Amino acid sequence: MPEQQGLTAKDMELVKAFATAFAESTTKDKITPEIIAAIVKESNKPYVDPDFQAREKREREKSRRDFHEAQRVTALQQKNCAHQHKDGQNALNLSHNFPDGQPRGICPLCFLFIQPTHWEYLAPDPVTGAERPQLVPEHPLYHLVRAKEVMS
C-alpha cells in the first residue's frame, strides 16, 4: 500500500520514527485528554486585538466625556435663557396633547420642557416587582406656562 502512494522504505522509516517519538513524548509529558481538551478550547477562542480594544475603550471614554459636557452646556444655556423673544414677549410654545389635559411649555430658544405637577412611574421594585409611582412637583418656571395659557 505505501508503494502505491509513492512512499519509499526510507519515508516509511521516518514516519514510524515520528510516530514513535510522538507517542513517547505524550507519555513522558503526560498529555491527558483534559489537557488536549483545554488546548483545543483555547485554540478555538477568537483573536482579540489589544490595540483595537484600547482604541474602543478610549473612544467610549471620550464619548462619555462629550455627552456629559453637552449635558452641562445645555443645562447652563437653559439656566441663562430668559425664555422671551427680543421684543420681551413670552417665547414658550404650549403643548396640550397630554392625557391629564394640563398644558406644558417648550422654550424654542433653549429646548427646556416645563411640566406641571405630574406622576412618573419608576422602575419596578426589585423585590416585589410592583410599579412605584412618584409625584413630581411642577417646574419652578411653570408660572410662565400659566401666563401664556391665560393670554392665548
LOMI-605027 format. One record per residue: x, y, z of N, C-alpha, C, O in turn; residue number from 1. Coordinates in Angstrom, 3 decimals, padded with zeros to 6 digits. Last residue first. Layout:
+----------+----------+----------+----------+----------+----------+----------+----------+----------+----------+----------+----------+-----+
:      n.X :      n.Y :      n.Z :     ca.X :     ca.Y :     ca.Z :      c.X :      c.Y :      c.Z :      o.X :      o.Y :      o.Z : pos :
+----------+----------+----------+----------+----------+----------+----------+----------+----------+----------+----------+----------+-----+
:        X :        Y :        Z :        X :        Y :        Z :        X :        Y :        Z :        X :        Y :        Z : NUM :
...
+----------+----------+----------+----------+----------+----------+----------+----------+----------+----------+----------+----------+-----+
//
This chain:
+----------+----------+----------+----------+----------+----------+----------+----------+----------+----------+----------+----------+-----+
:      n.X :      n.Y :      n.Z :     ca.X :     ca.Y :     ca.Z :      c.X :      c.Y :      c.Z :      o.X :      o.Y :      o.Z : pos :
+----------+----------+----------+----------+----------+----------+----------+----------+----------+----------+----------+----------+-----+
: -053.546 :  083.125 :  025.708 : -053.986 :  082.533 :  024.429 : -055.433 :  082.140 :  024.430 : -055.936 :  081.634 :  023.427 : 152 :
: -053.047 :  084.131 :  028.219 : -053.007 :  085.068 :  027.094 : -053.549 :  084.447 :  025.815 : -053.973 :  085.174 :  024.917 : 151 :
: -053.139 :  081.850 :  029.808 : -054.152 :  082.879 :  030.019 : -054.206 :  083.826 :  028.827 : -055.286 :  084.283 :  028.452 : 150 :
: -050.845 :  080.560 :  028.879 : -052.154 :  079.911 :  028.694 : -053.285 :  080.939 :  028.851 : -054.269 :  080.899 :  028.114 : 149 :
: -048.838 :  082.269 :  029.779 : -049.021 :  082.098 :  028.333 : -050.390 :  081.490 :  028.034 : -051.029 :  081.858 :  027.049 : 148 :
: -049.124 :  081.844 :  032.542 : -049.314 :  083.182 :  031.985 : -049.561 :  083.093 :  030.467 : -050.427 :  083.797 :  029.947 : 147 :
: -048.495 :  079.123 :  032.743 : -049.834 :  079.586 :  033.128 : -050.120 :  080.953 :  032.524 : -051.227 :  081.202 :  032.048 : 146 :
: -045.837 :  079.239 :  031.935 : -046.788 :  078.464 :  031.119 : -048.211 :  078.925 :  031.447 : -049.035 :  079.098 :  030.548 : 145 :
: -044.750 :  080.688 :  034.020 : -044.694 :  081.238 :  032.668 : -045.669 :  080.533 :  031.744 : -046.261 :  081.160 :  030.866 : 144 :
: -045.064 :  078.942 :  036.135 : -045.892 :  080.162 :  036.150 : -045.864 :  080.838 :  034.780 : -046.835 :  081.494 :  034.401 : 143 :
: -043.104 :  077.063 :  035.853 : -044.424 :  076.730 :  035.316 : -045.356 :  077.946 :  035.323 : -046.339 :  077.968 :  034.583 : 142 :
: -040.527 :  077.192 :  036.747 : -040.948 :  078.209 :  035.785 : -042.342 :  077.934 :  035.210 : -042.715 :  078.513 :  034.190 : 141 :
: -040.159 :  074.952 :  038.397 : -040.172 :  076.288 :  039.004 : -040.635 :  077.392 :  038.054 : -041.094 :  078.436 :  038.516 : 140 :
: -042.457 :  072.333 :  037.583 : -041.202 :  073.027 :  037.280 : -041.273 :  074.434 :  037.885 : -042.340 :  075.047 :  037.884 : 139 :
: -044.218 :  070.560 :  040.188 : -044.149 :  071.331 :  038.949 : -042.811 :  072.039 :  038.822 : -042.129 :  072.307 :  039.811 : 138 :
: -043.067 :  067.363 :  041.499 : -043.596 :  068.723 :  041.626 : -043.437 :  069.497 :  040.318 : -042.631 :  069.137 :  039.459 : 137 :
: -044.190 :  064.127 :  040.922 : -043.114 :  065.070 :  040.609 : -043.694 :  066.478 :  040.716 : -044.713 :  066.767 :  040.087 : 136 :
: -044.888 :  061.278 :  042.642 : -045.453 :  062.573 :  042.293 : -044.310 :  063.571 :  042.125 : -043.556 :  063.829 :  043.063 : 135 :
: -044.446 :  058.032 :  041.472 : -043.852 :  059.132 :  042.216 : -044.470 :  060.431 :  041.720 : -044.564 :  060.657 :  040.513 : 134 :
: -045.079 :  054.498 :  041.677 : -045.422 :  055.833 :  041.198 : -044.792 :  056.903 :  042.097 : -044.628 :  056.713 :  043.302 : 133 :
: -043.650 :  051.665 :  040.970 : -043.519 :  052.645 :  042.040 : -043.850 :  054.030 :  041.494 : -042.984 :  054.676 :  040.904 : 132 :
: -044.922 :  048.352 :  040.421 : -044.536 :  049.678 :  039.936 : -044.500 :  050.659 :  041.101 : -045.221 :  050.504 :  042.087 : 131 :
: -043.540 :  045.375 :  041.897 : -044.631 :  046.337 :  041.745 : -044.094 :  047.668 :  041.219 : -042.968 :  048.062 :  041.524 : 130 :
: -041.612 :  043.585 :  042.518 : -041.945 :  043.714 :  041.102 : -043.058 :  044.715 :  040.847 : -043.481 :  044.890 :  039.704 : 129 :
: -040.561 :  043.112 :  045.036 : -041.962 :  042.755 :  044.792 : -042.331 :  042.796 :  043.317 : -043.267 :  042.114 :  042.900 : 128 :
: -037.773 :  043.686 :  044.628 : -038.229 :  042.595 :  045.490 : -039.637 :  042.159 :  045.112 : -039.884 :  040.974 :  044.891 : 127 :
: -037.400 :  045.848 :  042.922 : -036.696 :  044.598 :  042.633 : -037.185 :  043.414 :  043.462 : -037.031 :  042.264 :  043.050 : 126 :
: -040.109 :  047.672 :  041.644 : -039.392 :  047.305 :  042.852 : -038.691 :  045.960 :  042.614 : -039.332 :  045.019 :  042.147 : 125 :
: -039.694 :  049.089 :  038.355 : -040.369 :  048.214 :  039.320 : -039.466 :  047.880 :  040.509 : -038.243 :  047.816 :  040.391 : 124 :
: -038.774 :  052.549 :  038.020 : -038.534 :  051.140 :  037.702 : -039.219 :  050.270 :  038.747 : -039.317 :  050.667 :  039.908 : 123 :
: -041.503 :  054.907 :  038.400 : -040.111 :  054.489 :  038.495 : -039.982 :  053.027 :  038.090 : -040.983 :  052.353 :  037.846 : 122 :
: -043.662 :  056.982 :  036.778 : -043.510 :  055.628 :  037.295 : -042.043 :  055.228 :  037.233 : -041.427 :  055.212 :  036.168 : 121 :
: -044.940 :  060.130 :  037.723 : -043.991 :  059.351 :  036.931 : -043.852 :  057.990 :  037.588 : -043.918 :  057.868 :  038.812 : 120 :
: -047.461 :  062.611 :  037.669 : -046.988 :  061.323 :  038.165 : -045.992 :  060.728 :  037.187 : -046.174 :  060.810 :  035.972 : 119 :
: -047.014 :  066.189 :  038.134 : -047.468 :  065.002 :  037.403 : -046.883 :  063.747 :  038.041 : -045.945 :  063.808 :  038.836 : 118 :
: -047.239 :  069.644 :  037.951 : -047.154 :  068.501 :  038.850 : -047.744 :  067.294 :  038.125 : -048.841 :  067.368 :  037.570 : 117 :
: -046.173 :  070.578 :  034.579 : -046.874 :  070.790 :  035.843 : -046.608 :  069.620 :  036.789 : -045.841 :  068.714 :  036.464 : 116 :
: -043.017 :  071.303 :  032.899 : -044.180 :  070.460 :  033.175 : -044.872 :  070.860 :  034.479 : -044.238 :  071.414 :  035.377 : 115 :
: -041.119 :  072.389 :  030.278 : -041.659 :  072.824 :  031.565 : -042.969 :  072.083 :  031.798 : -043.911 :  072.205 :  031.016 : 114 :
: -038.179 :  071.901 :  028.696 : -039.526 :  071.336 :  028.772 : -040.049 :  071.608 :  030.171 : -039.487 :  071.115 :  031.150 : 113 :
: -036.082 :  073.890 :  026.695 : -036.473 :  073.497 :  028.044 : -037.916 :  073.028 :  028.026 : -038.777 :  073.666 :  027.421 : 112 :
: -034.863 :  074.834 :  024.369 : -035.474 :  073.495 :  024.372 : -035.769 :  072.978 :  025.781 : -035.713 :  071.774 :  026.031 : 111 :
: -034.080 :  077.402 :  024.050 : -033.146 :  076.528 :  024.772 : -033.669 :  075.097 :  024.906 : -033.000 :  074.244 :  025.489 : 110 :
: -036.016 :  078.450 :  022.307 : -034.674 :  079.028 :  022.326 : -033.659 :  078.089 :  022.980 : -032.519 :  077.988 :  022.527 : 109 :
: -038.503 :  077.380 :  022.619 : -037.818 :  077.105 :  021.364 : -036.389 :  077.648 :  021.326 : -035.634 :  077.334 :  020.406 : 108 :
: -039.622 :  075.801 :  025.467 : -038.924 :  077.003 :  025.022 : -038.187 :  076.677 :  023.721 : -037.333 :  075.791 :  023.709 : 107 :
: -042.721 :  074.554 :  026.122 : -041.450 :  074.210 :  025.496 : -040.825 :  075.506 :  025.000 : -041.428 :  076.228 :  024.205 : 106 :
: -045.026 :  073.594 :  028.630 : -044.342 :  074.647 :  027.886 : -043.015 :  074.151 :  027.340 : -042.281 :  073.424 :  028.010 : 105 :
: -048.233 :  072.041 :  028.815 : -046.792 :  072.010 :  029.042 : -046.174 :  073.111 :  028.208 : -046.737 :  073.516 :  027.191 : 104 :
: -051.495 :  072.014 :  030.317 : -050.533 :  072.456 :  029.296 : -049.094 :  072.281 :  029.770 : -048.793 :  072.365 :  030.960 : 103 :
: -053.416 :  069.127 :  031.132 : -052.687 :  070.307 :  031.583 : -051.659 :  070.718 :  030.532 : -051.022 :  069.860 :  029.922 : 102 :
: -054.590 :  066.758 :  030.404 : -055.182 :  067.994 :  029.916 : -054.465 :  069.254 :  030.358 : -054.877 :  070.353 :  029.987 : 101 :
: -053.643 :  064.259 :  030.912 : -054.201 :  064.987 :  032.050 : -054.791 :  066.334 :  031.652 : -055.429 :  066.991 :  032.475 : 100 :
: -052.597 :  063.344 :  028.457 : -053.870 :  062.804 :  028.954 : -054.471 :  063.577 :  030.120 : -055.688 :  063.557 :  030.305 :  99 :
: -051.518 :  065.946 :  026.253 : -051.221 :  065.017 :  027.331 : -052.538 :  064.559 :  027.946 : -053.505 :  065.320 :  027.953 :  98 :
: -051.258 :  068.129 :  024.329 : -051.561 :  066.752 :  023.970 : -051.075 :  065.746 :  025.018 : -050.322 :  064.822 :  024.710 :  97 :
: -050.688 :  070.801 :  024.461 : -051.858 :  070.327 :  025.213 : -052.140 :  068.845 :  024.996 : -053.175 :  068.353 :  025.444 :  96 :
: -048.084 :  073.036 :  024.728 : -048.449 :  071.713 :  024.242 : -049.583 :  071.194 :  025.120 : -049.471 :  071.148 :  026.345 :  95 :
: -046.886 :  076.227 :  023.748 : -047.709 :  075.384 :  024.608 : -048.024 :  074.068 :  023.919 : -048.204 :  074.000 :  022.703 :  94 :
: -043.764 :  077.804 :  023.747 : -044.822 :  077.183 :  022.948 : -045.577 :  076.246 :  023.867 : -044.972 :  075.546 :  024.679 :  93 :
: -042.413 :  080.846 :  025.066 : -042.811 :  079.441 :  025.232 : -043.888 :  079.031 :  024.235 : -044.796 :  079.800 :  023.922 :  92 :
: -041.687 :  083.466 :  025.056 : -041.311 :  082.672 :  023.885 : -041.794 :  081.223 :  023.962 : -041.600 :  080.457 :  023.018 :  91 :
: -043.289 :  086.436 :  025.899 : -043.049 :  085.059 :  026.314 : -042.792 :  084.196 :  025.075 : -043.598 :  084.197 :  024.144 :  90 :
: -041.713 :  089.438 :  024.675 : -042.867 :  088.544 :  024.841 : -042.411 :  087.136 :  025.204 : -041.308 :  086.709 :  024.866 :  89 :
: -039.529 :  091.029 :  024.156 : -039.946 :  090.888 :  025.550 : -041.130 :  089.968 :  025.763 : -041.525 :  089.730 :  026.905 :  88 :
: -038.470 :  091.097 :  021.647 : -039.420 :  092.175 :  021.967 : -039.983 :  092.040 :  023.386 : -040.824 :  092.843 :  023.789 :  87 :
: -036.998 :  088.796 :  021.547 : -036.276 :  090.073 :  021.655 : -037.196 :  091.230 :  022.011 : -036.765 :  092.220 :  022.603 :  86 :
: -038.777 :  086.437 :  023.673 : -038.304 :  086.929 :  022.386 : -037.606 :  088.268 :  022.598 : -037.621 :  088.812 :  023.702 :  85 :
: -037.760 :  084.504 :  026.497 : -038.500 :  085.613 :  025.910 : -037.901 :  085.960 :  024.553 : -036.703 :  085.804 :  024.316 :  84 :
: -036.230 :  082.951 :  028.143 : -037.474 :  082.379 :  027.610 : -038.387 :  083.478 :  027.063 : -039.611 :  083.394 :  027.153 :  83 :
: -033.724 :  083.557 :  028.970 : -034.810 :  084.379 :  029.517 : -036.173 :  083.851 :  029.089 : -037.187 :  084.279 :  029.640 :  82 :
: -031.239 :  081.215 :  029.932 : -032.207 :  081.655 :  028.923 : -033.329 :  082.458 :  029.592 : -033.821 :  082.079 :  030.654 :  81 :
: -029.589 :  080.109 :  031.815 : -029.369 :  081.509 :  031.464 : -030.354 :  082.054 :  030.437 : -030.305 :  083.239 :  030.107 :  80 :
: -030.451 :  077.460 :  031.949 : -030.482 :  078.274 :  033.160 : -030.388 :  079.768 :  032.832 : -031.026 :  080.593 :  033.486 :  79 :
: -029.966 :  076.566 :  029.389 : -031.348 :  076.634 :  029.858 : -031.465 :  077.498 :  031.106 : -032.466 :  078.189 :  031.295 :  78 :
: -027.162 :  076.695 :  029.363 : -027.939 :  077.506 :  028.423 : -029.378 :  077.652 :  028.896 : -029.951 :  078.738 :  028.814 :  77 :
: -026.598 :  074.785 :  031.371 : -026.176 :  076.174 :  031.549 : -026.957 :  077.106 :  030.624 : -027.372 :  078.187 :  031.043 :  76 :
: -027.618 :  072.471 :  030.193 : -028.183 :  072.932 :  031.467 : -027.819 :  074.402 :  031.717 : -028.641 :  075.170 :  032.216 :  75 :
: -025.904 :  072.347 :  027.953 : -027.354 :  072.511 :  027.768 : -028.001 :  073.035 :  029.043 : -028.836 :  073.938 :  028.991 :  74 :
: -023.430 :  071.933 :  029.228 : -023.630 :  073.135 :  028.413 : -025.123 :  073.398 :  028.217 : -025.564 :  074.544 :  028.303 :  73 :
: -023.905 :  069.427 :  030.432 : -023.558 :  070.583 :  031.259 : -023.821 :  071.882 :  030.502 : -024.371 :  072.827 :  031.066 :  72 :
: -024.376 :  067.803 :  028.193 : -025.418 :  067.975 :  029.208 : -025.161 :  069.217 :  030.049 : -026.085 :  069.973 :  030.347 :  71 :
: -021.868 :  068.013 :  026.968 : -023.052 :  068.528 :  026.271 : -024.208 :  068.727 :  027.257 : -024.938 :  069.713 :  027.164 :  70 :
: -020.319 :  066.714 :  028.908 : -020.055 :  068.124 :  028.596 : -021.260 :  068.749 :  027.903 : -021.636 :  069.880 :  028.209 :  69 :
: -021.372 :  064.146 :  028.745 : -021.516 :  064.904 :  029.998 : -021.253 :  066.390 :  029.773 : -021.904 :  067.233 :  030.391 :  68 :
: -020.599 :  063.534 :  026.087 : -022.010 :  063.519 :  026.478 : -022.223 :  064.341 :  027.745 : -023.152 :  065.145 :  027.812 :  67 :
: -017.798 :  063.667 :  026.251 : -018.526 :  064.586 :  025.362 : -019.998 :  064.679 :  025.751 : -020.580 :  065.764 :  025.746 :  66 :
: -017.321 :  061.517 :  028.033 : -016.950 :  062.893 :  028.412 : -017.705 :  063.915 :  027.565 : -018.198 :  064.913 :  028.090 :  65 :
: -018.297 :  059.407 :  026.441 : -018.908 :  059.674 :  027.745 : -018.592 :  061.098 :  028.198 : -019.471 :  061.808 :  028.687 :  64 :
: -016.534 :  059.554 :  024.286 : -017.972 :  059.743 :  024.063 : -018.682 :  060.083 :  025.366 : -019.563 :  060.942 :  025.396 :  63 :
: -014.147 :  058.951 :  025.642 : -014.310 :  060.259 :  025.001 : -015.786 :  060.554 :  024.749 : -016.242 :  061.676 :  024.971 :  62 :
: -014.684 :  056.304 :  026.418 : -014.441 :  057.325 :  027.441 : -014.615 :  058.733 :  026.871 : -015.166 :  059.609 :  027.538 :  61 :
: -014.933 :  055.124 :  023.871 : -016.069 :  055.107 :  024.808 : -015.900 :  056.191 :  025.871 : -016.847 :  056.909 :  026.189 :  60 :
: -012.329 :  055.556 :  022.877 : -013.474 :  056.184 :  022.210 : -014.705 :  056.204 :  023.117 : -015.443 :  057.189 :  023.134 :  59 :
: -010.800 :  053.981 :  024.639 : -010.574 :  055.429 :  024.561 : -011.762 :  056.141 :  023.936 : -012.164 :  057.206 :  024.402 :  58 :
: -011.894 :  051.443 :  024.012 : -012.011 :  051.975 :  025.371 : -011.824 :  053.494 :  025.374 : -012.582 :  054.215 :  026.022 :  57 :
: -011.120 :  051.187 :  021.319 : -012.544 :  051.174 :  021.689 : -012.755 :  051.784 :  023.072 : -013.692 :  052.557 :  023.275 :  56 :
: -008.317 :  051.161 :  021.663 : -008.958 :  052.254 :  020.932 : -010.442 :  052.342 :  021.266 : -010.969 :  053.435 :  021.473 :  55 :
: -008.045 :  048.748 :  023.065 : -007.602 :  050.003 :  023.696 : -008.254 :  051.192 :  023.004 : -008.697 :  052.130 :  023.668 :  54 :
: -008.979 :  046.949 :  021.133 : -009.697 :  047.102 :  022.401 : -009.301 :  048.395 :  023.105 : -010.155 :  049.066 :  023.685 :  53 :
: -007.019 :  047.303 :  019.162 : -008.422 :  047.596 :  018.864 : -009.207 :  047.816 :  020.148 : -010.003 :  048.750 :  020.247 :  52 :
: -004.780 :  046.387 :  020.518 : -004.815 :  047.775 :  020.040 : -006.249 :  048.205 :  019.760 : -006.646 :  049.326 :  020.078 :  51 :
: -005.399 :  043.684 :  020.979 : -005.306 :  044.605 :  022.120 : -005.328 :  046.073 :  021.700 : -005.838 :  046.917 :  022.436 :  50 :
: -007.652 :  041.737 :  019.307 : -006.558 :  042.671 :  019.062 : -006.488 :  043.664 :  020.222 : -007.437 :  044.420 :  020.428 :  49 :
: -008.332 :  038.477 :  019.727 : -008.710 :  039.791 :  020.237 : -007.488 :  040.701 :  020.097 : -006.437 :  040.458 :  020.691 :  48 :
: -009.492 :  035.686 :  017.985 : -008.375 :  036.587 :  018.229 : -008.902 :  037.944 :  018.671 : -009.814 :  038.494 :  018.054 :  47 :
: -011.645 :  033.316 :  019.644 : -011.345 :  034.281 :  018.573 : -010.178 :  035.182 :  018.971 : -009.923 :  035.403 :  020.155 :  46 :
: -010.747 :  029.997 :  020.627 : -011.125 :  031.359 :  021.003 : -010.793 :  032.316 :  019.868 : -009.774 :  032.152 :  019.197 :  45 :
: -009.723 :  027.556 :  019.955 : -010.982 :  027.945 :  019.307 : -011.425 :  029.357 :  019.664 : -012.376 :  029.871 :  019.075 :  44 :
: -007.548 :  027.114 :  021.566 : -007.283 :  027.424 :  020.155 : -008.543 :  027.861 :  019.414 : -008.446 :  028.475 :  018.351 :  43 :
: -008.790 :  026.495 :  023.971 : -008.023 :  027.736 :  023.870 : -007.789 :  028.126 :  022.414 : -007.823 :  029.305 :  022.063 :  42 :
: -009.846 :  023.983 :  023.292 : -010.738 :  025.078 :  023.691 : -010.034 :  026.426 :  023.553 : -010.627 :  027.390 :  023.068 :  41 :
: -007.490 :  022.563 :  022.813 : -008.451 :  022.762 :  021.719 : -009.380 :  023.922 :  022.033 : -009.675 :  024.746 :  021.167 :  40 :
: -006.383 :  022.632 :  025.377 : -005.645 :  023.210 :  024.247 : -006.589 :  023.501 :  023.091 : -006.503 :  024.556 :  022.461 :  39 :
: -008.337 :  021.263 :  026.808 : -008.055 :  022.659 :  027.158 : -007.323 :  023.357 :  026.015 : -007.594 :  024.519 :  025.712 :  38 :
: -008.143 :  018.744 :  025.603 : -009.399 :  019.486 :  025.506 : -009.181 :  020.968 :  025.823 : -009.776 :  021.832 :  025.179 :  37 :
: -005.522 :  018.079 :  026.378 : -005.825 :  018.234 :  024.953 : -007.113 :  019.032 :  024.768 : -007.189 :  019.894 :  023.893 :  36 :
: -005.973 :  017.894 :  029.113 : -005.035 :  018.895 :  028.613 : -005.287 :  019.150 :  027.133 : -005.269 :  020.295 :  026.682 :  35 :
: -007.738 :  015.751 :  029.158 : -008.169 :  017.040 :  029.697 : -007.269 :  018.165 :  029.178 : -007.745 :  019.251 :  028.846 :  34 :
: -006.234 :  013.620 :  028.184 : -007.343 :  014.134 :  027.375 : -007.847 :  015.496 :  027.862 : -008.328 :  016.302 :  027.065 :  33 :
: -002.781 :  014.497 :  028.928 : -004.031 :  013.786 :  029.190 : -005.122 :  014.319 :  028.277 : -004.947 :  015.368 :  027.656 :  32 :
:  000.458 :  014.069 :  028.586 : -000.620 :  014.825 :  027.963 : -001.887 :  014.000 :  028.102 : -002.042 :  012.950 :  027.480 :  31 :
:  003.012 :  013.465 :  029.850 :  001.701 :  013.144 :  030.435 :  000.610 :  014.063 :  029.888 : -000.074 :  014.749 :  030.647 :  30 :
:  005.438 :  013.509 :  028.783 :  004.902 :  014.785 :  029.246 :  003.528 :  014.648 :  029.878 :  002.962 :  015.620 :  030.379 :  29 :
:  005.663 :  010.753 :  028.156 :  006.651 :  011.381 :  029.031 :  006.099 :  012.684 :  029.616 :  006.266 :  012.945 :  030.807 :  28 :
:  003.567 :  010.320 :  026.432 :  003.579 :  009.572 :  027.693 :  004.548 :  010.209 :  028.672 :  004.302 :  010.215 :  029.878 :  27 :
:  004.233 :  012.085 :  024.396 :  002.944 :  012.250 :  025.077 :  002.917 :  011.475 :  026.376 :  002.301 :  011.926 :  027.341 :  26 :
:  006.729 :  011.135 :  023.614 :  006.639 :  012.473 :  024.208 :  005.309 :  012.668 :  024.932 :  005.256 :  013.339 :  025.963 :  25 :
:  006.102 :  008.606 :  022.544 :  006.946 :  008.695 :  023.729 :  006.817 :  010.062 :  024.403 :  006.798 :  010.143 :  025.631 :  24 :
:  004.559 :  009.388 :  020.351 :  003.957 :  008.556 :  021.397 :  004.768 :  008.628 :  022.675 :  004.206 :  008.702 :  023.768 :  23 :
:  006.488 :  010.799 :  018.887 :  005.283 :  011.488 :  019.373 :  004.640 :  010.699 :  020.505 :  004.224 :  011.278 :  021.508 :  22 :
:  008.294 :  008.758 :  018.302 :  008.734 :  009.900 :  019.109 :  007.535 :  010.654 :  019.690 :  007.564 :  011.091 :  020.840 :  21 :
:  006.646 :  007.120 :  016.726 :  007.209 :  006.603 :  017.970 :  007.634 :  007.755 :  018.882 :  007.368 :  007.734 :  020.084 :  20 :
:  006.128 :  008.838 :  014.584 :  005.019 :  008.329 :  015.392 :  005.513 :  007.810 :  016.728 :  004.872 :  008.031 :  017.756 :  19 :
:  008.761 :  009.191 :  013.609 :  007.990 :  010.328 :  014.099 :  006.851 :  009.871 :  015.009 :  006.633 :  010.445 :  016.075 :  18 :
:  009.371 :  006.585 :  012.848 :  010.189 :  007.241 :  013.868 :  009.441 :  008.437 :  014.466 :  009.485 :  008.666 :  015.675 :  17 :
:  007.480 :  006.159 :  010.837 :  007.445 :  005.315 :  012.048 :  008.228 :  005.975 :  013.174 :  007.804 :  005.935 :  014.330 :  16 :
:  008.352 :  008.089 :  008.992 :  007.003 :  008.198 :  009.565 :  006.912 :  007.391 :  010.844 :  006.342 :  007.854 :  011.832 :  15 :
:  010.909 :  007.054 :  008.402 :  010.770 :  008.388 :  009.002 :  009.398 :  008.562 :  009.663 :  009.296 :  009.114 :  010.759 :  14 :
:  010.241 :  004.609 :  007.222 :  011.018 :  004.600 :  008.461 :  010.909 :  005.945 :  009.175 :  010.826 :  005.991 :  010.402 :  13 :
:  008.952 :  005.529 :  004.947 :  008.173 :  004.781 :  005.946 :  008.918 :  004.747 :  007.274 :  008.301 :  004.843 :  008.334 :  12 :
:  011.065 :  006.676 :  003.583 :  009.958 :  007.534 :  004.032 :  009.154 :  006.846 :  005.130 :  008.733 :  007.471 :  006.103 :  11 :
:  012.513 :  004.340 :  003.056 :  013.125 :  005.368 :  003.900 :  012.045 :  006.311 :  004.442 :  012.089 :  006.704 :  005.608 :  10 :
:  010.846 :  003.033 :  001.322 :  011.088 :  002.414 :  002.625 :  011.693 :  003.432 :  003.581 :  011.421 :  003.397 :  004.781 :   9 :
:  008.751 :  005.533 : -000.193 :  009.848 :  004.573 : -000.193 :  009.998 :  003.993 :  001.199 :  009.336 :  004.431 :  002.140 :   8 :
:  005.588 :  006.124 : -001.548 :  006.467 :  006.231 : -000.389 :  007.550 :  005.160 : -000.486 :  007.268 :  004.012 : -000.828 :   7 :
:  003.605 :  006.077 : -003.459 :  004.887 :  006.651 : -003.835 :  005.833 :  006.831 : -002.667 :  006.786 :  007.604 : -002.762 :   6 :
:  001.366 :  004.721 : -002.929 :  001.311 :  006.154 : -002.676 :  002.637 :  006.839 : -002.992 :  002.771 :  008.049 : -002.810 :   5 :
:  002.128 :  002.115 : -003.383 :  001.164 :  002.703 : -004.311 :  001.085 :  004.221 : -004.133 :  000.771 :  004.935 : -005.085 :   4 :
:  003.715 :  001.607 : -001.216 :  004.349 :  001.695 : -002.518 :  003.430 :  002.343 : -003.532 :  003.889 :  003.040 : -004.437 :   3 :
:  001.916 :  001.383 :  000.846 :  002.757 :  002.562 :  000.797 :  003.427 :  002.733 : -000.547 :  003.684 :  003.856 : -000.982 :   2 :
:  000.817 : -001.201 :  000.000 :  000.000 :  000.000 :  000.000 :  000.865 :  001.272 :  000.000 :  000.579 :  002.179 : -000.782 :   1 :
+----------+----------+----------+----------+----------+----------+----------+----------+----------+----------+----------+----------+-----+
//
